Amino acid sequence: NNKIDCYCTGIEIIKHRYLKSLKLLNEDNYKIDFINDDFKNIYLGNYDIIFCCNLVFSEIDNNMLYNKLNKEFKGYSILFNYNDKIKYNFISKHTVNTSWQDNVCVYLFYF
């Protein structure tokens, strides 16, 4: 059993992906809530760890994410993309296998 005992919140802006997430959750007993919203509307200070696949974000959205992390968040963040705005928060670089590709780079930060 590799389950971690924690409470999680997923934020998905795309409605059909949000609904698919809810359907998959009903198949098991996880402590997860999903919100159909945009990260820009969510206060990030309520979380300890943030995992965000920000590869598909525009430069403007990524800059908004980095600003929110710097202003609101205290904890660890795993991101797929970053720039110099958060280079002082950088801890390490890793690779992960994703649903779309193997050996994708992710970056660990502490804010």
C-alpha positions in Angstrom: 0.0 0.0 0.0 1.6 3.2 -1.2 -1.2 5.6 -0.2 -0.2 8.8 1.7 -2.6 9.9 4.4 -3.2 13.5 3.5 -5.9 15.9 2.2 -5.6 17.2 -1.3 -7.3 19.8 -3.5 -7.1 19.7 -7.3 -7.8 22.8 -9.3 -8.9 22.2 -12.9 -10.0 25.1 -15.2 -11.2 22.9 -18.1 -14.8 21.7 -17.3 -14.6 18.2 -19.0 -11.3 17.4 -17.3 -12.8 18.5 -13.9 -15.8 16.2 -14.5 -13.5 13.3 -15.5 -11.5 13.9 -12.3 -14.7 13.7 -10.2 -15.7 10.4 -11.9 -12.3 8.9 -11.3 -12.5 9.9 -7.6 -15.8 8.1 -7.2 -13.9 4.8 -8.0 -11.8 5.0 -4.9 -11.8 6.4 -1.4 -9.4 9.4 -1.5 -9.3 12.5 0.6 -9.4 14.8 -2.5 -11.6 17.7 -3.4 -11.6 19.1 -6.9 -12.4 22.7 -7.8 -13.5 23.8 -11.3 -11.7 27.2 -11.3 -8.6 29.1 -12.2 -5.5 29.2 -9.9 -5.7 33.0 -10.2 -8.9 32.9 -8.1 -7.5 30.6 -5.4 -5.5 31.7 -2.3 -2.4 29.6 -2.3 -1.5 30.3 1.3 -3.9 27.5 2.4 -1.6 24.7 1.0 1.7 23.1 2.1 2.7 21.6 -1.3 1.7 22.7 -4.8 2.2 20.6 -7.9 1.4 22.5 -11.0 1.9 21.4 -14.7 2.5 24.9 -15.9 3.9 23.9 -19.2 0.7 24.9 -21.1 0.5 28.3 -19.3 1.1 31.4 -21.3 4.0 33.6 -20.2 1.5 36.0 -18.6 -0.1 33.2 -16.7 3.2 31.8 -15.5 4.3 35.2 -14.3 1.0 35.5 -12.4 1.6 32.0 -10.9 5.2 33.0 -9.9 3.9 36.2 -8.3 1.2 34.4 -6.4 3.7 31.8 -5.1 6.1 34.6 -3.9 3.3 36.6 -2.3 0.9 34.0 -0.8 2.6 30.6 -0.6 4.9 29.1 2.1 5.9 25.5 1.3 7.2 23.3 -1.5 6.2 23.6 -5.1 6.8 21.3 -8.0 6.6 23.0 -11.3 7.3 21.9 -14.9 8.5 25.4 -16.0 10.0 28.4 -14.4 12.1 31.5 -15.0 14.4 33.8 -13.1 11.6 35.3 -11.0 11.8 32.3 -8.8 15.4 31.2 -9.2 16.2 32.0 -5.5 13.5 29.5 -4.5 15.0 26.7 -6.6 16.0 23.5 -4.8 16.5 20.7 -7.4 15.7 19.4 -10.8 14.2 15.9 -11.4 12.6 13.9 -14.2 9.3 12.1 -14.1 7.2 10.0 -16.4 3.9 11.6 -17.3 0.9 10.5 -19.3 2.2 12.3 -22.4 6.0 11.6 -22.2 8.7 9.9 -20.2 11.6 11.7 -18.6 10.0 15.1 -18.3 11.8 17.7 -16.2 10.2 19.0 -13.0 11.6 21.6 -10.6 11.4 21.7 -6.9 11.1 25.0 -5.1 10.7 26.2 -1.6 8.8 29.5 -0.9 
